Amino acid sequence: MSEYSKKVRSALDAAVTAIGGSPREGQIEMAEAVANALSDRHHLLVQAGTGTGKSLAYLVPALVHGKKVLVATATLALQRQLVERDLPKIKAALDKELNRDISFAIYKGVGNYICLQKMNNAPNDPEAQAVLEVSALEGDAKRLRAWAKSPGATGDRDDAPEVDRRVWSANSVSGRECMGADECPSGSKCFAALAKAKAQTADIVVTNHTLLAIEIVDSHPILPERDAIVLDEAHEFMDRTTQAVTEEITAARVLRAANMARKHMPGKAGDALFKASEKFAKAIGEYGDDLKADPTKAGRLDKLPAALEAPLRAVKEGVAAVTALIAADSEIIDPNSMADRARVKGALNEISQTATKLLKPGHTHVLWFEPTYSTLYLAPLAVSDVLRGNLLTQTPVIATSATLTVGKSFDAIAKNIGFVIGGKNEDEGDDETEESFEKKGGMDPANLQILDVGSPFDFANQGMLYLPKDLPEPGRDGPSKQALTELGELIQAAGGRTLALFSSWRGVEAADEHLRDVLAELKLPIITQRRGDSVGPLVDKFAKDEKSILLGTISLWQGIDVPGPACTLVAIDRIPFPRPDEPVLSARAAEADAAGGSGFMQISLPRAALLLAQGTGRLIRSLDDRGVVAILDSRIVNKRYGSILLNSMPPFWRTSDGAVIKEALRRLDAQYLGK
């Protein structure tokens, strides 16, 4: 064992002791693999099952090696766990073990912080004035201002008092609208700049997938420099990257930019842009109404609809005229006026760039219209090539999650992130040499170690997987009556204690109605997720009442950690295949079909497998947990592809015998009641 490995083992022992844990073989194996990746400069793809303690397995080797590491997560819950729980708990122990002061910081996008310049210049800002005109929002605005001026305020939205989103928007700016701390009159006190400065010197910087994705795709530095990147919750990274670089345009965004321009650049050009924005708003509204009346017209578009092309082109021309005037006007010397102009220019540039792309979408992008909010979207068909070129050639990347394999294979996730498997680069149909990658940035995307460290949990003895094979196949109208009846009987046997996951809001609503009827006499609390609900409070309520039932959709399938008797049954209504009308995934599947492959096997099935693995992973969260996962979709037993899905899940003991399962749940309920 090398000296570095010995130091990692010793530091890991100290960190585990500091959090009150115990050594785990998988955690040690992963920590050593991370140490090797950092030391030898290669990539690592590591599946670490629930209970492994993967956070410490990548944090400790990074700190021992002295590398500056950027950790990017998909969820706010994991970011908070790292910076509020894991890192503070291990800091003192590692300070002593490493004989130095270790440091960590969190870094978010500019829009997550109050903009002091905008807040202090409120009398001249149209958005701030619009908020103050709504009397109900005045109190929120005053509270936010008072907090921003209080000693020790971070300006971070997560630390701020709860305010209406319109109030927050009136006191913050996007990254494109920010003029930069060096030029801004409030730059020396800028909350975002101070947070970034702290992050620049930290050993570990925690951020989100979205911010990292924007930096990668734009090839423009947003985040601090680093020696390595950890992608935690890596199964989400391709989707988050796609979302981060998806262009969107609404009438409200265009009107906002036009209003800002007219306020700060009064005259013919500003008036012309405002009129063009009104015409665009009318056109997009009428187009949306037409689609609502005839849903068959919805879905992917080959090009911008004719009804929207001319109005959007007029907006783009109006923006160009105003932007040219702003660029030509060099008389402004007042710093606040310059900051206002920078915001106007940023908002206009955003509209211009989006309009340009929408007017010529090309075959590499997917264009669609969403009628509910009258929004045009443009997303890249693939992101793995840009991730390969701008991420995987720069620094070692450690990609990890509890669920990375599809049917025990890492190929799908590796391809999505951009790794080159077996020397073959499928996207470009040609092999790139190691020398060419060295020219780009020194790293070879094929220099990859792949590892599965398992889980400390004994899934076969701790959990049962119920696969009823005689239920009707799910239809488009939500769960069948038979599936809902089965769900009610399972919950009754479990005495509540159920997390029920649905692939659609229709399923949630149908289950809510059925269960409130059939379980009325048992008086079991039913907590039902509604559109727009924040996940955190729902889960807290569920965890506190052991007899409760939580019904929810996709946002509850992952990241929920409720160990103990509150969650002994996880019920899943159907295999979570992508909807046929989902624009990006259906376009990717069609492309795979056209290339002679199978869109179902290459796109739809891997997506469903990873999400199903995440959902089933909600059950066993500790060594003492016991319970049942019930999948109320007979296709998983009766279709050939079912074996791939089953091999992607934890290895629970399986049965199709409902009587055995219900008896097990009744015994478990009685056991918990007797404690």
N, C-alpha and C positions, 0 to 999 in steps of 0.2 A: 504494500500500500504506500503510495507517494505521500510526501509531507503535506501537500495540499489536501489530499483525501483525508488524512488524519485530522487536519484542522477542521474540515467540513464536518466530519463525524462528531468531533468534540463540540463544535459550535451548535450543531443540530441537537445534540443531547441537551445542551444548556437551554436552547430555545424551547424545546419540548417540555422540559422541566418548568420553565417560566410560565407556560400556559396551562400547567397542570395536566399534561398529557403523558403518554407512555410511548416507547419506541415502536415503530411499525416498519415491517420489512419493506413494503412498497415505497414508503416515504424515503427510507435510506437509499433504496435502489434508484429512485428518481433523483434524489439530491446528488448522488454520485454521477448520474448521467448528465445533469445540468452542469455540474462542475467540469466534466470533460468537455462539454460543448463550449463553455466559456473559455476554457484553457486552450483547447485545440482549434477553436474557431470553426465549428460546424453547426449546422441546424439540428434541432431535435423536435420530434413529434412524439408526444408522450400521453398515453391515455392513463389517467389515474382515477380509479373508481372511487365512488363515494366513501368517505372515511379515511382516505389515504393521508390527508393533510398536505395537499399539493402546494398550498401557499407557502408554508415553511420550506418545502422541498425545493422551491426556486428562489425564495428570498435569502435563505441562509448561504448557499454557495455564492450568490452574487455579492453578498456583503463580505464574505471571507476573502473572495478573490479581489475585492476592492474595485470591481467594475461599476460604472454608472449604468444602471439598468432602468429601462422604461417598462412599466407593467401596464398593459392596456386590457381593460375588462369590458364586457358587454353590458353589465348591469350596475346600477347605482348601488344595489345591495352589496355586491362584492367589493366595490370601491370603498364603501364605508367599513366593511369588515376588515379590509387591509389597513386603512389609515386610522380607524378608531379602535380596533380591537387587536389584530395580530401584531402590527409593528410596534405600537406602544407597549404591549405586553412583553415583547422580546428585547426591547431596546436596552434596558439596564443590564440584562444578562449578557447580551452581545457586546455592549460597551466594555464590560469587564473581560469577556473572553477574548476580544480582538484588541483590547488595550487602545481603543480610540473611540471618539464620539461619532456614532453612526447617525445618519440623518435621512429623513424621508419627507416627501411633500406630495400634495395632490395638485394637478393642473387641469383646468377646464377651459372651455372656449370663452372668448371675450364676453359673449352674450350672457354668461352665467354670473357676471359681476355688475354691480351698479356702475354706471358711467357718471363720474362726478361732474364732468364738464356739462353734460346734458342736464343733470339734476340742478346744478347751480345756475344754468342759463334757461331755466324753465319758462320765464316770462316771454322769451323769444321763440319758444319751440312749439310748433303746431300740435304735436302729439300730446305734450304736457298740458297745453291749453284745452284740448279736447277732453282729456281726462278730468280736469278740474271743473269742466262744465257739467259733468255728471255728479250731482251732489253726493250720491251714495259712495263715490270713490274718493272723495276729498279726505276722509278719515284715513283711508289706506295710504294715500300719498303722504300725509303728514307723519304717519307712523314710520314709513320707510325712510323719509328724510331724517327724522329724529334718530333712527337707528344708525344710519350712515354716518352721522356726526358724533355718535357715542364713542367713548374710548375703547380701543380694541376691536372695533367693527371690522369684519373681513370683507364686507361688500359682496360676499358669496350668497347666491340665492338660497342655498340650502341652510344657511345660518340666519337668514333674514326673517322678519316677521311675515306671517302668511298674508299676502295681498292679492288682489285681483290681477289676473295676467295682463290686463290693459295698463295697470299702474306700473307693473314691472317693465313692460315693453316701452313705456314712456320714459323710463329711467335707465335704459340699457341700449347698447348698440350691437350690431353684428360685426363680425371680424372685418368685412369689407367696408363697413361704414366708419370704422375706427381710424382716426388720423395718425395714431401711434403716439406713445408716451413722449417721445423726444420733441414732437411738435405741439402737443396739447398743452393748453394753459394749466390743466389740472394734472399733468403728467407725473409730477413728483410725488403726488399722493394717490395715483391711479391704483385701484384695487387689483385689477387684472395684471398690471405691470409688476406690482409688488409680489403677487402670487407667482408670477413667472420667474422673477428674480430669485425667489426662495427655491423654486424648483431647479434652477440652473445649477445650484451648488449641492443639491441633495444627492445622496447615494442611490436612493430608490425614488423614482417619480411614478405616481399612479395617475393614469388618465383613462380615457374611454376609447373604444374602437373607432367611434365616429371621427374624433379629432385626428387620430393617427391616419385613418383612411383618407381624410381630406388632404393631409400633408403629403401622403404618398402619391395620390392621384394628381395633385397640383404641382408636385415636385417643388414645393415652396415650404421652407422651414417654419413651423408653428411651434413645435415642441422643443424642449431642451435637447442638446446633443447627448448621445448615449453610446455606450460600448456594445450593448445588446438589448434585445427587445423580448419581453415575455408576452405572448398572446394567451391570456387566460380566457376561458369560455370560447376557445378557438373555433368550435363548431358554428359559432355565430358570425365569425369575422367576415366571410364573403357577403352574407346578407347585409351586415352593417355597412360594409364598404359600398355595396350597391345603393343602399338607402342614402348614404352620405353624399354620393355624387349624382343622385337623381335630380335632374332639373325640374322645377315646377313653377307654374305661373297661374295666378288668379287675378280676377278683376280688382280685388282689394289691394293686392301688392302693387299693381300698376297704378291705381288711383293714389295710393300712399306716396309713391315716388313722384307722381305728377304734382301732387299737393305740395310736397317738400320743395320741388323745383320752382313752382309758381310763387311760393312764399319767399324764397331766397333769391330768385332771379325773375322778378316781375317784368312783364313785357310781352311782346308778340310770341316769342319762342315758347315761353312758359305757358301762355294761354293756348297755343296750338297743341302743345303736348297734353294739356289737360283735356281739351276737346277730343283728341285722339283716344285718350284713356277712357273717356265716357263712352265713345262709340265701341271700343273694345269690350267694355263692361256689358253694354247692351247686347252685343253680338254673342258673347260667351254665355250670357244668361239665357238668350233665346235658344242657343244650341243645346244647353243643358236641359231646358224644358222639353225640347224635341226628343232628346234621348230618354227622358223620364216617361214620355208618352209612348215611346217605341223602344223597349229595352233590347230588342234584337240588334239595334245599331251600336250598342255599347261594346266595349272591348278594345283590342289592339287596333291601331290605325296605321296604314301604310304611309300616309303623309298627313300634313296638317289639313283639316277640313277647309274647303273653299270658303265657307262662311266666316272663318276666322283668319284666313291668310291675309287678306287686305287690311283689316283692322289692326292686326299685330304688326304688319309691315309699317303702317302709319305711326304706330307707337314707337317702333324702332327708329324711324326717321326723326320723329319729334325728340326722342332722347338724344340722338346724335347732334341735333341743332343746339339743344340746351348745353350739352357737354362741351361743345366747341366754344360757346360763349363763356362758360366757366373757365376753361383753359386759357382763353384770351384775356380774361380779366385779372390783371396783376396788381390792381390798386388796393385790394383788401390787405390790410396789415394788422387789424385787430385780431388777436389770437382766437377769441370766441367766434368771431365771424368766419375765420378760417376753419375752425372745427365744424361749424355748421355746414360750410361748403363741402368739407370732406365727407360729411354724412350724406349730403345730397348726391355728390359724385359717386359715392359707393353704392347707394340705392339705385341710381340710374345705370351704372355699369352692370349691376346684377341683372337688371331688366334687359339691357342690351345683349349681354352674353347669352341669357336664356332664350331670348327671342331669336337670335342668330341660329342657335342650335335647333330650335323648334321648326324654323322655316326650312331647314335642310337636315332632317333627322338621319338620313343615310342608313345603310344596311347593318351597321354595327350597333344600332340603338333600337330601343323599343319605345314607341310613342303610344300613349293612350289618354283617354279623357275619363275623369271620375265625376259622374253627374251629381252626387250628393252634395259636394262642396264646389262644384263647377271648377275643377282644376285640371289643367293639362300637365302631364308628366312625360319626362323623357329619361329613360334609364339605359345604361350600357348593357348590352347583351352578355358580355363577359368582362370580368375584372381580373382574372387570374394572370393574364399576360402583364398587366401594369403592376400587379403585386410582385410578380417575379422580377421585373426589371427595376422597380424603384424601391422594393423592400428587401427582397431575398439576396440581392447582390451587394448590400451595404454592410450589414452587421449580422452576427448570429441571431437567429430567431428561435425561441423556445415556444412551441405551440402546444398547449395542454388543455384538457377538459376531461370530465368524467365519461363523456360519450364522444368518441371520435371514429369508431369503427362501424361499418355497415356489413353485416354478415361476417364479422371477424376480419374484415379487410380495411386497411387505412387508405386505399387508393382514392376513393371519392373525395375525402377531406383534403388529402395531399394535393390533388389536382386543383381543387377549389382555391386553395391558398396560393398555389403557383409553384409548389415544389416540383422538381423534375424527377420522375420515378423511373428507375432502371435506365437512366440515360436518355429517356424518350420524352420530348417536349410535345405533347399532343396538340396544344393550341396552334403551334406554328408548323407542325408536321415535319419538323426537321430538328436535328440535334444541334445544340449550341456547344461549342467547345469550352473547356475549362478556361482556356486562355481568354476567350471573348468575355467571360464573366469577370475575370480578373481585371480586364481593361475597364469594365463598367464600374466596379467598386470593390473588387477583391474577394467576393464570396461567390461560391458556385451553388446554385439552387438544387443541384443533384447531390451535394455533400451533406447528406441527411441521415441521421440515426432515427430509427423508429422503435418505440418501446411501449409495451403494455405492462404496467406494474400491478394490475389487478386491484383488489379491494380487501381490506381486513375483515369484511363482513362475510358470514357464512350464509349466502343467499338461499341455498337449498334447504337449510334448516330454519332460517329466520322468516322466509316468505313463501307464499303459495301463489301460483299464477293460474287464475281461473279462465278457461277458454270455452265458453258454451258454444257448441257447434251447431245447434238446431235453431238458433235465432235467425229471423229473416235478415238478409243483407240490408245495410242501411241505405236509405234513399235520399233524395234531395230535400225531403220535407222534415229532416231531423230524425231522432231515434224512433224506432217502431214502438207500438204499444207493448209488444212482448218484451222489448229491451227495457222499457221504462218499468214494467211490472217486475222484471228480474232485478233491476236496480233497487226498487223499493224493498223487495224481500231481502236483498243483501244488506241494505242499510239497517233494516229492522233487526236482522241477526247480529249485526255489529254494535247495535245500541247507539247509532249515530257514528261518531268518530270517523267521518268519511270526507275525503277530498274527491269530488266528482269532476272530471275534466271533459270538456266538450270541444268539438272542432268548429262549432258555429254558435252564434247567439241564439239561433232558432232552437238548438238543442238545449241550451241553458234555460230558456224560457219554458220549453215543453216540460223539462224535468222539474222545474220550480212548481209549475201548476199541478203536475201529477203527484209529487211528493207531499205538497201541502195538504192534498186531499187524503192520500192513503196513510200518511203518518200522523194525521191530526191528533189522534188519541194519545200517541206517545209523547207529545209535547217536546219533540226534539227541535232545538233551535236550527233553523235553516238560514244560512247566510248566502245570499245570491249576488254575484257580481253583476253590476249594471254597466252599460256603456259609459266610459269616462271615469269609472271608479279607480282610485289609486289602490294598487295591490297591497301595499304595506299594512294599512289599517284593517283590511279584510283578513289577512293572514294572522295578525295579532289577535283579533277577535276570535278566530277559529282556534288558535293555539290555547287561548285562555279557558275556553269552555270545552272540556273533553268530550261532551256528548253532542257537540254541534256538527253540522254538515255544511261544507263549503262547495258551492256550485260555481264553476267559472270556465272561461274560455282560454284561448292560446296563451295569454300573459301569465297564467298560473301553471303552465306545463313545465316551467323550469325556474330554478333559483329559489324555490320555496323549501324552507328547512324547518320542519315541525316534527322533531323526534318525540317519542313517548306515546302514551295512550290516546292522545287527541287525534292521531291519524293511523288507524289500523286497517283501513280499507281505502285503496285508490281505485276508483272506477273510471274507465275510459270508454266513451260512447262509440268511437269508431277509429279506424286507422286514419291518421291525419295526413292523407294525401293532399297535395295542393289542389285548390279549386281549378276546374278546367278553364275558368274565365280569368285566372290570375295572370296578368299580362306578361311579366318578366319570365316566370317559370314556364309558362306555356310556350313562349317564344323560344326559350332555351331547349325545351323538349322537342319542338318542331325542327329546330336546327339539327339536333342529334338524329332525328328521324331522317332528315334530308341527306345527312352525311352517311347514311347506311347503318346507323346504330339504332338504339332504342331509347326514345325520350323517356319512356316509362322506367326502364331499368337504370338509365344513367342520371336522370334528374328527379323524377317523381318518387321512386322507391327509396333512394338514399335520403332524400329530404324527410320522408315519412318515418324512416327507420331511426334517424337521429332524434326526431321529435318524440317518437314513441319511447325511445330509450330514456330521454329526459323525463317524460311523464311517469314511467314506471319507477324511475329513480327517486321519486318523491316518497316512496314507502319506507325503505330501510335507511334511517339517518344516523343510527347509533348501534353499538354492539348489543343493546338490550331490546331493540325494536323487534316486533313480531307483527305479521299481518298478511293481507291478501291484496293482490292486484287483479282486478277483473276487467277483461277486455271484451266488451259486448258487441263484437264485430266478428261474425262467423267466418269471414274471409280469411282471417289469420290462420284458421285451421283447415279450411276447405280449398284454398287456392295454393298453387305451387310456390308462389313468391312468399308465402307465410313463413317458410323456414328461414329466409333471409332476415325477416323482421324479428323472429324469435331469437335468432343468433346474435342480434344486435342488443338484446336486453340482458339484464342481470339473470344469472342461471337459477331462477326460482324453481321449486318443485311444481310440476304442472299437472292439471287435471281438468276434465270437462264435466265432472260430477258435481252438480250444484249442491246436492245434499251434504256431501263431504265438506265443501267450502263453508256452507252456512252453519254447520255444526262447529267447525273450527272457529268461526267468528263468534258464535254464542259462547263458547268456552273462554275465548280471549276476553270478551266483554265481562263475563262473570268473574274472571281472574282479576281484572282491573277494579271492578266494583267491590271485590272482597278485600282489596288492599287497604 
